[in-house]
């Protein structure tokens, strides 16, 4: 259920209603809208009749059921687009962001070269994996904490906030101490202990769609994070597995406008993983912008031919610079603007 408040409700009013919701056995989630505040009441649906009694509270406008299983992520709960703020950067709500960097943090020199290229060309955030989930146990698994320290050095030099992946709930605190955005990868989309840990960290989260997951399953995974009180969640379409072998994955761009109708959360697209092909990144990025994406996550490596992982889908610094110039007219035509850096 959602409790929609009237204009002019005070903080004391909201606290009072939240206490009443708790007394009824529900968990209140306060969602601030542009015009009105909404309190989501999450819990056992058998007691909904008790919640309806809150309509007698003077500052309550109406109480509505949320029919979707993803209560907090639903567009019903919050009609306005959510904006995730990372330092001075805004993601969503008409703001467009570019996240760039290598798949894996391999060395200080490699990461610094990529970070400087992303910064120089107008990117907003630096991505890089210190912990890597790999199909083969013999593949490069990442530099772990050393990689996090390298990312911190790169941030200090370029002032780019850092996006890095969290693989285990056991090292959430460590990763959260370095990351400005935690990434939950496709393989971990339904690792529920990990999702709860990311929610408890209160660090913004990029949640990637699983390789064989429906959009409802993606939103239910987002719900785990939101239900822990972390409302800064960004959804990421990164391609799904189909029978097609011409490219690594099938980038499902129909997911972007569909998710926008289903949820208020920002949606970004990863054409690097979505195609696995350097030559497809630009056209699919243009298509993603046209579909309504709030941002792109692009792999950039100073020497893709020497990359420890995903070299064929990484842009060189020069290619990334050209890429940024090519997409600017499409962002403008879409009605969005580049977020401030």
C-alpha positions as CSV (number, residue, x, y, z in Angstrom):
1,X,0.0,0.0,0.0
2,X,1.1,3.6,-0.5
3,X,0.0,6.5,1.7
4,X,-0.2,9.7,-0.4
5,X,0.2,12.9,1.7
6,X,-1.4,16.3,1.0
7,X,0.7,19.3,0.1
8,X,2.1,21.0,3.1
9,X,2.6,18.0,5.3
10,X,5.3,18.7,7.9
11,X,8.2,16.5,9.0
12,X,6.2,15.9,12.2
13,X,3.2,14.7,10.2
14,X,5.4,12.2,8.3
15,X,7.0,10.9,11.5
16,X,3.6,10.4,13.1
17,X,2.3,8.4,10.1
18,X,5.5,6.4,9.9
19,X,5.1,5.4,13.6
20,X,1.5,4.4,13.0
21,X,2.6,2.3,10.0
22,X,5.2,0.5,12.1
23,X,2.6,-0.1,14.9
24,X,0.5,-1.9,12.3
25,X,3.4,-4.3,11.4
26,X,4.6,-2.6,8.3
27,X,7.9,-1.0,7.3
28,X,7.5,2.6,6.1
29,X,9.5,3.9,3.2
30,X,9.3,7.7,2.7
31,X,9.6,8.8,-0.9
32,X,9.8,12.5,-1.6
33,X,8.2,13.6,-4.8
34,X,8.3,17.0,-6.5
35,X,4.9,18.0,-5.3
36,X,3.9,15.5,-2.7
37,X,5.5,12.9,-0.3
38,X,4.5,9.3,-0.4
39,X,5.0,6.7,2.3
40,X,5.2,3.1,1.1
41,X,4.0,0.6,3.6
42,X,5.7,-2.8,3.0
43,X,4.7,-5.9,4.8
44,X,2.1,-8.6,5.2
45,X,-0.8,-7.8,2.8
46,X,-3.3,-9.6,5.0
47,X,-3.4,-6.5,7.3
48,X,-4.2,-4.0,4.6
49,X,-7.5,-3.1,6.1
50,X,-5.8,-1.7,9.2
51,X,-3.7,0.6,6.9
52,X,-6.8,2.1,5.4
53,X,-7.7,3.6,8.7
54,X,-4.9,6.1,8.2
55,X,-7.2,8.0,5.8
56,X,-8.6,9.7,9.0
57,X,-5.3,11.4,9.6
58,X,-5.8,15.1,8.4
59,X,-2.6,15.2,6.2
60,X,-3.4,11.9,4.3
61,X,-4.9,12.5,0.9
62,X,-5.5,8.9,-0.1
63,X,-4.3,5.3,0.3
64,X,-3.8,3.1,-2.7
65,X,-2.7,-0.5,-3.2
66,X,0.3,-1.3,-5.3
67,X,-0.7,-4.2,-7.6
68,X,2.8,-4.9,-8.9
69,X,5.0,-7.2,-6.8
70,X,7.8,-4.6,-7.0
71,X,6.2,-2.1,-4.6
72,X,9.0,0.5,-4.1
73,X,10.3,0.4,-7.6
74,X,6.9,0.8,-9.2
75,X,5.9,3.9,-11.2
76,X,2.6,3.6,-9.2
77,X,4.5,4.4,-6.0
78,X,6.3,7.4,-7.4
79,X,5.2,9.0,-10.7
80,X,8.2,11.3,-11.1
81,X,11.5,10.0,-12.4
82,X,14.0,9.4,-9.6
83,X,17.3,11.2,-9.8
84,X,20.4,9.5,-8.3
85,X,23.0,12.1,-7.2
86,X,26.7,11.1,-7.1
87,X,28.6,14.1,-5.7
88,X,27.8,16.8,-8.3
89,X,26.5,14.4,-11.0
90,X,22.8,13.7,-11.5
91,X,21.6,10.5,-13.1
92,X,18.0,10.5,-14.4
93,X,15.3,13.2,-14.6
94,X,16.5,14.4,-18.0
95,X,20.2,14.3,-17.1
96,X,22.5,12.0,-19.2
97,X,25.7,10.5,-18.0
98,X,28.6,8.6,-19.5
99,X,30.5,6.0,-17.5
100,X,33.7,4.9,-19.0
101,X,36.8,2.9,-18.2
102,X,38.4,-0.6,-18.5
103,X,36.6,-3.8,-17.7
104,X,39.4,-4.8,-15.3
105,X,41.8,-2.7,-13.2
106,X,45.1,-4.2,-14.4
107,X,47.7,-1.7,-13.3
108,X,48.1,1.9,-12.2
109,X,49.4,3.1,-15.5
110,X,46.6,1.3,-17.5
111,X,43.9,2.7,-15.2
112,X,45.3,6.2,-15.1
113,X,45.5,6.3,-18.9
114,X,41.9,5.2,-19.2
115,X,40.7,7.6,-16.5
116,X,42.4,10.6,-18.2
117,X,40.9,9.6,-21.5
118,X,37.4,9.5,-20.0
119,X,37.9,12.8,-18.3
120,X,39.4,14.5,-21.3
121,X,36.5,13.5,-23.6
122,X,33.8,14.5,-21.2
123,X,32.9,11.4,-19.4
124,X,31.3,11.7,-15.9
125,X,32.4,8.6,-14.0
126,X,35.2,6.0,-14.1
127,X,34.4,2.3,-14.2
128,X,36.8,-0.5,-13.4
129,X,36.6,-3.9,-11.9
130,X,38.8,-4.7,-8.9
131,X,36.9,-8.0,-8.4
132,X,36.0,-9.8,-11.5
133,X,33.4,-12.6,-11.9
134,X,34.8,-14.8,-14.7
135,X,33.3,-17.9,-16.4
136,X,36.6,-19.7,-16.1
137,X,38.3,-20.1,-12.7
138,X,41.7,-19.8,-14.5
139,X,40.9,-16.3,-16.0
140,X,42.1,-13.1,-14.4
141,X,40.0,-12.5,-11.3
142,X,41.0,-8.9,-10.5
143,X,43.5,-7.2,-8.3
144,X,41.0,-7.0,-5.4
145,X,41.9,-4.4,-2.7
146,X,45.0,-3.3,-4.7
147,X,42.7,-2.6,-7.6
148,X,40.4,-0.5,-5.3
149,X,43.4,1.5,-4.2
150,X,44.4,2.1,-7.9
151,X,40.8,3.4,-8.5
152,X,41.1,5.7,-5.6
153,X,44.4,7.1,-7.0
154,X,42.8,7.6,-10.4
155,X,39.8,9.4,-8.8
156,X,42.1,11.7,-6.9
157,X,44.0,12.6,-10.1
158,X,41.0,13.1,-12.4
159,X,38.1,13.9,-9.9
160,X,36.0,11.2,-11.6
161,X,33.7,9.3,-9.2
162,X,34.3,5.5,-9.2
163,X,32.0,2.7,-10.3
164,X,33.2,-0.8,-9.3
165,X,31.7,-4.2,-8.9
166,X,30.7,-5.9,-5.6
167,X,30.9,-9.7,-5.8
168,X,30.4,-10.8,-2.2
169,X,28.4,-9.6,0.8
170,X,31.5,-10.4,2.9
171,X,33.5,-7.5,1.5
172,X,30.7,-4.9,1.2
173,X,32.2,-2.5,3.7
174,X,35.6,-2.6,2.0
175,X,34.2,-2.0,-1.5
176,X,31.8,0.7,-0.3
177,X,34.6,2.6,1.3
178,X,36.2,3.1,-2.1
179,X,33.2,3.1,-4.5
180,X,30.9,6.0,-5.3
181,X,28.6,3.6,-7.1
182,X,28.5,-0.1,-6.4
183,X,27.8,-2.3,-9.5
184,X,25.9,-5.6,-9.2
185,X,26.7,-7.6,-12.2
186,X,24.4,-9.7,-14.4
187,X,25.6,-13.0,-12.8
188,X,24.7,-11.7,-9.4
189,X,21.3,-10.0,-10.2
190,X,19.5,-12.6,-8.0
191,X,22.2,-13.0,-5.3
192,X,19.7,-11.9,-2.7
193,X,22.2,-11.7,0.2
194,X,24.4,-9.5,-2.0
195,X,21.5,-7.3,-2.9
196,X,20.5,-6.8,0.8
197,X,24.1,-5.9,1.6
198,X,24.2,-3.4,-1.2
199,X,21.0,-1.9,0.1
200,X,22.4,-1.6,3.6
201,X,25.5,0.1,2.4
202,X,23.5,3.2,1.3
203,X,26.0,3.6,-1.6
204,X,24.2,4.2,-5.0
205,X,23.9,0.9,-6.9
206,X,23.9,0.0,-10.6
207,X,22.0,-3.2,-11.0
208,X,22.6,-5.1,-14.2
209,X,20.0,-7.3,-15.8
210,X,20.7,-11.0,-15.7
211,X,21.5,-12.7,-19.0
212,X,18.2,-14.6,-19.0
213,X,16.1,-12.4,-16.7
214,X,12.7,-10.8,-17.3
215,X,12.2,-7.1,-16.6
216,X,9.9,-8.0,-13.7
217,X,12.7,-10.2,-12.2
218,X,15.1,-7.2,-12.6
219,X,12.7,-4.9,-10.7
220,X,12.2,-7.5,-8.0
221,X,15.9,-7.6,-7.5
222,X,15.9,-3.8,-7.3
223,X,13.2,-4.2,-4.7
224,X,15.6,-6.0,-2.4
225,X,18.0,-3.0,-2.5
226,X,15.2,-0.5,-2.1
227,X,13.6,-2.4,0.8
228,X,16.8,-1.9,2.8
229,X,16.4,1.8,2.6
230,X,18.8,2.5,-0.3
231,X,16.7,4.4,-2.9
232,X,19.6,5.3,-5.2
233,X,19.3,2.4,-7.6
234,X,20.1,2.6,-11.4
235,X,18.9,-0.1,-13.7
236,X,21.2,-1.3,-16.5
237,X,20.3,-3.1,-19.7
238,X,23.4,-5.0,-20.7
239,X,22.1,-7.6,-23.2
240,X,20.5,-11.0,-22.8
241,X,21.4,-14.4,-24.1
242,X,19.7,-15.6,-27.2
243,X,20.4,-18.1,-30.0
244,X,22.2,-15.4,-32.1
245,X,25.9,-15.9,-32.5
246,X,26.9,-12.9,-34.6
247,X,27.4,-10.9,-31.4
248,X,28.1,-11.7,-27.7
249,X,24.6,-10.8,-26.4
250,X,21.4,-9.4,-27.8
251,X,21.0,-5.8,-26.6
252,X,17.3,-5.6,-25.7
253,X,16.6,-1.9,-26.2
254,X,12.9,-2.4,-26.0
255,X,13.6,-2.8,-22.3
256,X,14.5,0.9,-21.9
257,X,11.1,2.5,-22.6
258,X,9.3,-0.5,-21.0
259,X,11.2,-0.1,-17.8
260,X,10.5,3.6,-17.9
261,X,6.8,2.8,-17.9
262,X,7.1,0.2,-15.2
263,X,9.5,2.0,-12.8
264,X,10.6,5.5,-11.8
265,X,14.3,4.4,-11.5
266,X,16.9,5.7,-13.9
267,X,17.8,3.3,-16.8
268,X,21.3,3.1,-18.4
269,X,22.6,0.9,-21.2
270,X,25.8,-1.1,-21.6
271,X,26.4,-1.6,-25.3
272,X,29.9,-2.9,-24.7
273,X,28.7,-6.1,-22.9
274,X,25.5,-5.9,-24.8
275,X,27.2,-6.6,-28.1
276,X,30.8,-7.6,-27.3
277,X,31.8,-5.8,-30.5
278,X,33.7,-2.5,-30.8
279,X,32.1,-1.7,-34.1
280,X,28.5,-2.0,-32.7
281,X,29.0,0.3,-29.7
282,X,28.3,3.6,-31.4
283,X,25.2,2.6,-33.4
284,X,23.7,0.8,-30.4
285,X,24.5,3.8,-28.2
286,X,22.6,6.1,-30.6
287,X,19.7,3.7,-30.5
288,X,19.8,3.5,-26.7
289,X,19.7,7.3,-26.5
290,X,16.7,7.4,-28.9
291,X,15.0,4.7,-26.7
292,X,15.2,7.0,-23.7
293,X,18.2,5.8,-21.8
294,X,19.6,8.0,-19.0
295,X,23.2,7.1,-19.7
296,X,25.7,4.7,-21.1
297,X,28.5,2.6,-19.7
298,X,31.3,2.2,-22.1
299,X,34.5,0.1,-21.9
300,X,37.7,2.2,-22.6
301,X,41.2,0.7,-22.5
302,X,44.5,2.4,-23.6
303,X,45.6,-0.9,-25.3
304,X,42.6,-3.1,-26.0
305,X,44.8,-5.7,-27.7
306,X,46.6,-6.2,-24.4
307,X,43.5,-6.2,-22.1
308,X,43.2,-9.0,-19.5
309,X,39.5,-9.1,-20.2
310,X,37.0,-7.9,-22.9
311,X,39.6,-6.3,-25.2
312,X,37.4,-6.8,-28.4
313,X,34.6,-4.7,-26.9
314,X,36.8,-1.8,-25.6
315,X,37.3,1.5,-27.3
316,X,40.8,3.2,-27.4
317,X,41.1,6.7,-26.0
318,X,40.9,8.2,-29.5
319,X,37.9,6.1,-30.4
320,X,36.2,7.1,-27.2
321,X,36.8,10.8,-28.0
322,X,35.2,10.3,-31.4
323,X,32.4,8.4,-29.8
324,X,31.6,11.3,-27.5
325,X,31.4,13.8,-30.3
326,X,29.1,11.5,-32.3
327,X,26.5,11.0,-29.6
328,X,26.2,14.6,-28.5
329,X,23.6,15.5,-31.2
330,X,21.6,12.4,-30.3
331,X,21.5,13.4,-26.6
332,X,20.3,16.9,-27.5
333,X,17.7,15.5,-29.9
334,X,16.4,13.2,-27.3
335,X,15.5,16.2,-25.0
336,X,18.1,15.3,-22.4
337,X,21.2,17.2,-21.3
338,X,24.6,16.1,-20.3
339,X,24.8,16.1,-16.5
340,X,27.2,18.6,-14.9
341,X,30.6,17.2,-14.0
